[in-house]
Amino acid sequence: MDELVFAFPTDGFWKLMTYKKKGLIRGNSEVLKKIVQNGLFLRRSELEEDPSFKQIIPYAIISDKDSFYLFRRTSGQTEKRLHNKFSLGVGGHMNPDHSMEPKEQFIIDELKRELDEEVKLLNGCLIEDIEFIGFINDDTIPVGSVHIGLLYNIHVSNKEVYINETDKMTADWIEKSNLAEFYGVMETWTKIAFDFYIK
């Protein structure tokens, strides 16, 4: 069965906020609310090459004070374009659920689900805050033209964060001042988060 994913008409996005071909559009909770209330679940196969819709991807970086959890995706990953790339983000497509909760909460729940798939928090490590930063857009590449990222920062209480699928990725805590060393091999959205939010 074809996967259903959450999407929003591209024209509608740029009526709600100022267009930026590539970069971070700073967060506005009212705009986010309109998007999540009026988005649609559509077949992923029909959206992959249809720039008239943006598939909405919650994308969270994990931080502890001035350190960030940096992932390196290995050749065990199914997405070949991400092999050996460094990434600050966890996230993925949003699929329908049948709860009656508001869609804004649904985004946070999906983010936590993705987080649980990627990492485990041990030894008293807690999520202290999930902060919405803004929208990541990159219309300069085909995959970017059909997706938009909702950038979040997940603040955790300590560094006891561990990878679940060690055959698919590795990760280390990197001080903010040292992140630039990895810039050349970062994936696109991570570069945008770094350029417009972190550095």
N, C-alpha and C positions, 0 to 999 in steps of 0.2 A: 504493500500500500504506500502511496506517495506521501511523503512527510509534509505536514502543514506547518508553516512558519509565520511568525508575526511580521507584518510589513505595513508600510504607509506610502500613499502616493507621493512621488518625488516632488511634483509641482506644489502639493500641499505643504511639504516641508518648508519650501523656500518662500511661501506666503507667511509662515510663522516666524521665520528668522532670516537674517541676512546671509545670502549665499557666500560660501567660501569654497573654492574649488578643491583646495587641499589644506587641511589644518584642523584646529580645535575651535569650535564655536562655544563660547562660555555658557555654562548652564543657566537655565531659567526654569524654575520649577513649574511655572504656569504653562510654558510651552510643552514641557515634558508631559504634563497632565493631559493636555489636549491630544498629544500624539498617542498616549497609551489608551485614552478613552475612545479614540476614533480609528485606531489601527485595525487591521483585518488579518485573519488567518487564511493564507492562500497556499496553493501547492508549490513547494520549493522548486520542483523541476520546471515550472512555468516562469519562475521569477529569476532563475540563475542568469538569464541573458536578456532581462527586461528592465532597462534603466528607468522605466516610468514608475517603478516601485523601488523603495529602499527596504531591504530586509533589516530588521532592527536587532542589533547584537549588543546585549549588555557585556561590557568589557572592563574588568576590574584589575587594578594594580593593588598589590599588597605591601603595606608599609608598616614599619615600626620606628617611630621617631624619624631620624634622618637616613634610614636604611630602606632599601627596596628589594623585594624578592624577585630575582632575575632567573627566568627559565631558559634553558637551552633545549630546543626540540631536536631529537635524534632521528636517525633514519628509520626507527621503529614506528614513527608517526605515519598515518595514512595520507595526510596532506603533504605531497612531495615538495610543493613550493615553500614550505616552512622548514624543511630539513636543515639542520645545523644553524638555524636562525635563533637569535636571542629575543625573548619576549618578556615584557613586564605584565602582560595581561592574561587573565583567565576569563573565559566567556564562550558563548555560543548562541545558536539560534534558539528562539523561544517557541515552544510547542504548546498547543492548547492543554489546559487542564479544566476540570469540571467543577472547581470550587466556586463559591459565590463571592470570593474576596475581591476587593477593588483591584484593577489592573496595575496600579502603581505598586501595590504590595506584591503582585504577581511577578513584576520585574525583579524585586529584591529576592523573592523566593527562588526564581530561576537562577539568579546570580549565586545564591548560596548553594543551589544544587550543582552548578558548574564547579564551584569552589570545592565542594565535597568530592566531586569526581576527580579533581586534579590533585588535591592536597588533603592532609589530615593535620589538625591542630592538636598538639599533645602537651602534657605537663603544665596545665593551667593556662595555656594560650587561648585567649578569648577575642572575639570580634568586639572592639570597643565602639566602632562607628563605621557606617557605610555612607560615604560622602559623594553626592553627585557633583561631577566637575563640569561636564559639558558633552557636546556631540563631536565625534571624530568623523570627518568626511575626507575622502580622497577620490575625486573623479578623474585622476590622471592615469589610473590603471583599470582594466576591465572589471576585476573582482570588486574594486572599491566603488565603481559606479552603480553597483546594485546592492550595496550594504552601507549602513551607517552605524557607528559605534556609540553606545551610551557609556561614557567614561566615568567610572567610579573609583574611589580610593577606599579600600578596606583597611582600616587601621586596626592592628592587632596589638595585644598587650605584651607579647614577648616574641622571641625569634624561634619558638618551637613549632616550626612549620615544616612538613615533610611531604615529598612527592609520593603519590600513590602508585603510579605506573612508571617505575624506574627504567623499564625497557623503552619507553617513549620519550622521556625527558629527564633532565637533571636540573638542579636549581641551587643557587647560593644567595645569601644576603650580601648586597653590595652597598657600600656607603654612597650617598648621593654624589659626593665629590669624585667618585671613581667611575660612575656610570658612563661617562663620555668615552671611556676606553673601549666600550663594546659597541659604540654607535654604528660603526661600519657594517656590522653583521646583525643589526637589529631588524626585526620585521617592520613593515611600514607604519602600522598603527602605534607601535611602541616608539618609533622615532617621533611621531607626531605628539604623543603624550610627553615625551622627554622635552621636545623643542618648546612646546606651548604651555606646559604645566610644571614640569619638574625643575628644569635648569634655571 
